[in-house]
Amino acid sequence: MFGTYNNDDVKILLKDITGLVKPLAASEREPLIQSGVHYSEMLPLEYEPTEAYMAIYRLALERYSKITADAVGAAAEQIWAEKGENTVLVSLARAGTPVGILIKRYIDSRHNVNIPHYTISIIRGRGIDKNAVDYILSRHRPENLQFVDGWTGKGAIKNVLTEALCDYPHISGDLAVLSDAAYAAEKCGTHEDFLIASSCLNSTVSGLLSRTFLRSDIIGENDFHGAAFYGELADRDVTYQFIDRIVQDFDLNKDFIVKNNAEPFAGLREAEDIQEHFGIRSINFVKPGIGETTRVLLRRIPWKILVYSLNDEENLGHIYQLAREKGVEVVEYPLRFYRSCGLIRDLSDI
């Protein structure tokens, strides 16, 4: 185990690559990514939040704690109804890990069952960590596994998961998330595109772990995918501040109903419409949803931020703050399923 997660909350199936890979700034990574180097072969230099940004994060945590807690409860109850006490949570690192912990804690609180929880790597274009899956299957029955992530953007990771599990016909590719604005997950807390406060930050709300890493000179064929531990950020670690705040708002007596009013993968079709409207070369440059917009501003080179309303400070305050800090244009656009969408700058246009 490495990172700052408690052993009782999650078993981390990742290789510790701390000190083996030099993190790169977005200005260095983006040209490499757009020239064909896979994003998983590099680690991003993490954005250091300003005090103004952290103030917005703390406000967002308070404002959205209740809706986040209810989304956890709704997702957890769907999982429990299907798998019960045999449930084995498998969260997709990194954004899925705190969500998996919250679902585990909710089930323990409401049903008094301490279910296993693992976190493993899945990488767009590279697939799932098969060594980690095999490790879990050596200890649990395949039908009991439930994959967990934070939210869906276009639903890309859901497609990666489905494709990766072709090699594991006895494992269901069902995915549980808190916010499924893409209408891509089988289980969700809500289809509303709401702010999950953990999406505002990087490692400091994720056990001080980096995003996952896969490069053959460091990750051997029998290794788990890798991640680095940013121990130097220990004084800024708010991982359990986030988790404990959401737990405070759990409603253990509520009956949850999730309304579905769109076709599957409706969000992807909206992203394709945005791509066509702006003449964007690759759908990979279109990142819809609050969580994905935040990632664009934190990790990539943004071109433009689309928002449903320029006056939505309540939901998008942290996005406005990041855009101001980075000098990125924010424009209104008639979004249907999302509150915001990040557009990555195509460096071939420069």
Secondary structure, DSSP 8 states (H G I E B T S, - for coil): --SSS-TTT-EE--EE-TTTS--B-HHHHHHHHHTT--GGGS-B------HHHHHHHHHHHHHHHHHHHHHHHHHHHHHHHHHGGG-EEEEEETTHHHHHHHHHHHHHHHH-----EEEEEEETTTEE-HHHHHHHHTTS-GGGEEEE-SB-SSSHHHHHHHHHGGG-TTS---EEEEE-TTS--SEEEESS----GGGG-SGGGTTTB---B--TTTS-TTS--EE-B-GGGGGG--HHHHHHHHHHT--TT--------S-TTHHHHHHHHHHHHHT-S-GGGEEESHHHHHHHHHHS-EEEEEES-TT-HHHHHHHHHHHHHHT-EEEE---SS-SEEEEE--GGG-
